[in-house]
Amino acid sequence: MEGVVGMSSFWRDRSVFVTGGTGLLGSWLVKRFIEAEAKVVCLVRDWVPQSELLRTRRIEQVNTVRGDIVDRELLERILGEYEVEVVFHLAAQAIVGIANRNPISTFSTNIQGTWNLLEACRRSPSVLSIVVASSDKAYGNQDHLPYNETMPLQGRHPYDVSKSCADMIAQTYAATYNLPVAITRCGNFYGGGDLNWNRVVPGTIRSVIRGERPVIRSDGKFVRDYFYIEDGATAYMLLAERLASYAALRGQAFNFSNESQVSVLELVDLILRKMKSPLRPDVLNHASNEIRHQFLSAEHARSVLNWQPQFTLDSGLDRTIAWYRDFLGAPAALAHAGRG
């Protein structure tokens, strides 16, 4: 398929800068770039020993700079000294509950961090393409679904607003300064390497492995668009590569999605069935300030980028469950269950 460019020769010896390299998507992208023989530099704020970047020792194969995304002088130094050509801006405070409790730190990282990076890129002559991670949450509540890229960005709660603002700032830099930046709006990423245990997929899998009831903090009826992380990495690389060649993509946003609607309860039940677990979830109904129903149209990505996902929810979950069983050292009987 033309859309799969993970091992494209475009990346060989290409200087790539990844913010948020210890995160879920960042770790998978760094893995891909190492395999593609790119020259990678990562900005790392917090040292997370169990993250894939550190646990697999891939961090020893990339250039690492310790620092914060809000430090613009540091960003300008990185872009200049490493002669960066492609930028992936993934660094963010990504947990909705934390954003509700700590809006200022979320706004600082997600909004100020974005304008700092884009301003540094504007001053760098070597940057060919920049991909900024927005979110389906940037759309806020809409009267009609699925979300498409023509809809207004109208986040209302702290995390959603931070993504709406960062998204619009990226569009501003493209429109005003012709900066080669494009925006991704994805559903809820899941996959091996996610260590945020309060997220439904890793939290449920860990609970089953431990023999504990999985916890659903909402009423279980929230509907989301779940997107497997390896598809996400491929989509980001495809967009960055096309953006380097086609100026018409500057300022454009792209939804990436399996275009499916799945409630939290349905997702948890599917994981329990795959793991052959008799446990039933503990539904807390504590969630607040969150959008109840979200899903995306990926028609724009299909038609413009010739992109399509390679993994279904079933196949993505199979790979994810296998990853966590290995990571958490599941007993042999548990590790075997559900792999057929």
N, C-alpha and C positions, 0 to 999 in steps of 0.2 A: 504494500500500500504506500502511495506517495507520501501520506501524512506522517509516517513513522520515520523520524530522522535522527534517532538516538545516537547512531554511530556514523552520522554524516561526516565527510571529510572537512566540512566547514569548521568543526571544532578543534581539529588537530593544531596544536601550538597556539590556539586562540587564548588570549588573556581574558579570563572570566572572573567577575567579582560577585560573590554571593553574600548578601546580608541574611542573618538568621540561619547560618549553616548547621547549627546544632538542632534545629527544629525538624519536624517530620518531613516536609517537602525539601528543605535544604539538604538534609542528609541523603535523600534519594538523588537529588540533582548532582551533588558532589560525586556520588558513586558513578553516575553516568558520565560525568565530565572526566573523571580519572580514566575510565574505560575508553573514552574518546580521545585521550591524550591531549586534553586542554591544559592550559596553565591556570590553576585555580588559586584565588585568594579569598579567604573567608574572614568576615568580621564576626568576632565572637565576644559577647558581653559576659555571659555567665558560663562557667566551666561546669558542664553536665556530664559526669563520668559515664553514665549509662546511655547517653545518646549514641546513635549509630555512628556519628562522625568520630567519636572518641573510642567507643567500645570496639569498633572494627579496626582501629588504628589508622583509618584513612586520613585522619588529621595530620599524620606524619608525611603524607604524600601531597599536601597542599601548603601554601603560604597562609599563615594565620596571624591576624592582627587582633589584639585584645583592645576593646573599646566600645563606645556607645554610639548608636545611630544618631543621637542628637548632637554629636561633636562634628560640626561641619569642616573645621580645619583638618581633622583627622581623615575625613572622607576625601577631601581634596588631595591630601598627601597620598592616600592609597591609590586613587585614580591616576595620579601623576607618576608616582614611583614605579608602579606595576604596569603602566601603560595599558590600562584596562580598556577593552573593546566592547565587551558585553556585560551588562549589569542585570542581576536578578535581585529585586528588592522584596525580601520575604520577612525581614525582621519586624515583629509586631507583638503586642500583647494580644493574644488570640483567644482568651477565655472569657465568655460572656459574663459569667458570674463575677469574676475578678474585676471586669470593667464596671459592673454595677456598683461594686464596693469601692473601687479606686479609679474614679473617672479621670482625675488629673494625670496620673501616671500613664493611663491608657491614651489620653489625648496627646501627651508629650511624645510618647514613643511612636504612635501610629500616624499622627498628623505632622508634628514638628520634624520627626525623623524623616518623613517623606519629602517635605520641602527642603530639608538640609541636603538630602542625597541628590535630588533633582537639581538644586542650585550648584552643587559640586559638579554634577555631570555637565551642566550648561557651560561651566568654565573649563571643561576638559576637551581638548581637540581630538582625542583618540576614540571616544565612545561612539560606537556604531548603532547600538540598540540597547534599550532599557525596558525590562518587563516589570511592572509594578503589580503586586498582588493586592487586588481589592477583594471583594467577597459578594456572595449573593445577599448578604445582610445589608449591603449598601443600598439596595432597592427599598428597604423598609417594607411596610405593609402596602400592598397594592390591591385594587379592586378586582383586577383580572390577572389570572395566571395562565400559562407560565410567564416568568419574567423574560423579557427580551431587551436588547441593548438600547432600544429607543425610549424605554420607560424612564421617568425622572428618578433621581436618587433622593430618597426622602427618609433616611434613617431618623429615628426618634430617641432611641435609647443609647447609652454611652458607646458601646462597641459599634453598633450600627452607624452612628453618627461619625465615629472616627474613620470608618471605612468610606462612607459617603464623601467626607472631606478629603481624604487622601486621594480618592479616585478623581475628584474634580480638580485637585491641585495638579495631578498628572496631566489631565486634559488641558489645563491652563498652560503648562510648560510646552506642550505640543503646539497649541494654537498660537501662543504669543511668541515663542522663541524657536518654533520648528524643531523642538527637541525630539529625537527619535525614540519616543516612549509609547508603549501600548499597555493596556490594562487587562488583567484577567479577573473574571468574576466566576468563582467555582462554588460548587456545593460543599457539603461537609466532607473533608478529606478523612479517609480511614486507611489503615494499612500498618504493616509491621514498622516498629520504630516510634510509634506515638506513645510517649510516656506520661501524657496527661490523663491520669486514671479516672478523673471525673467525666471524661468523655465516654459515650455509651459503648462504643465498640471495644476499646481496650479494657474498660472497667468491667464489662460483662464477661469477657473472655477470662480475665484474671479471677473474677469471682468464681466462675465455674471450675477453673483449675484448682482453686483453694477449697472447693466444696461449700462455698457461701452463696447465699441468695444474691443475685445481681440487683443493684439499686437503680431505680428510675426516679430521678429527682423531680420530673414533671408528672403530669397525669398520664403520660404515655401516648397522648393523642396528637402531640406536635408532629407535623409532617415535614420531612426534610428530603433533600436530594443528596444521596451519599455517593461519593466519587473516589474511586480507588487511586491510591497514591502513585502507582507506576504509570497510570494513564495521565495523571497530573504532571508528572515529570516530563513525559513525552510531549504533552501539550505546550508546556512552557518552552521547551527547547525548540519546538517547531515554530512557535510565534516569534521567538527571538531571532531565529535564522531568517525567517521571511521578512521581518522588520528591517534587518540590516540591508536588504536588497530593494524593498518596495516602500518608497516614501509615502505612498498613499495610505499605508497602515498607521502612520503616526497619529496619535491621539485616539485611535479606535479602541473600543473595549470588546472583549470576547467572553461570552459565557462558555464554560466547559462543563459538561454534564452527561450523565447517562439518561437524562430526561425521564426519570421515574419518580413516583411519589411513594414514600415509605414512612409510615408512622414509627415512632420510637418503639412502641409495643411490638409491632410487626418485625422490626429489626432484631430486637432482643429475642423474640420467639424463634426467628430463623437461626440465630447463633446457637440457642439452646438445642434446637433440633440437630444442627450440624455437629454439635459436640456430644449428642446423645445424653443430654443432662435432664434429670427429672425435676430440677430446681425451678421454682417459679419466682418471678421478679417481685421485689418489694417496691411498690409504687408510692413515693412520698408526696407527690403533688405539691412541691415546694417552689417550683420555677415561677419567676415573675419577670416582667420587662423583656419578654422575648416574643418574636414573631411566631404565630401559631402554624402558618402554612406557607411553605416555600417550595418552589421547584422551577427549574430553568429550561429555557429553549436553547439548544446549541445549534440552531439552524445557521446562524451567521458564521460560526466556526466551520461548519460542514461546507458551506458554499464558498467561503473566501479562502480558507486554509486547507480544504480537502481533509479535514480532521474527522476522526471518529474514534470512540473508545474501543479498546481491545479487550476489556474485561467486563463481564456482567457482575452484578452484585453477588451472585453465587460463586463465581470463580474468584473474585476478589476476596471474599470472605474466607474461602478455602485457604488461600495463600496467607491471609492475615492470621488465621487461627493457627496454622502450622508455624508461623514465625513466633507467635507468643508462647506456644508450647515449648519450642526450643529455648527461647529467651528465659522463660520462667522455670525451666527444668521440670516440666510436667512428668509425673510417673509414667512408666512405660504403658500401662493399661489405658491411661487417659490419653497419652500421646497417640496411641493407635486408634482410639475410638473416633469414628466419624471421618477418617481419612479415605475411606473407600468411595 
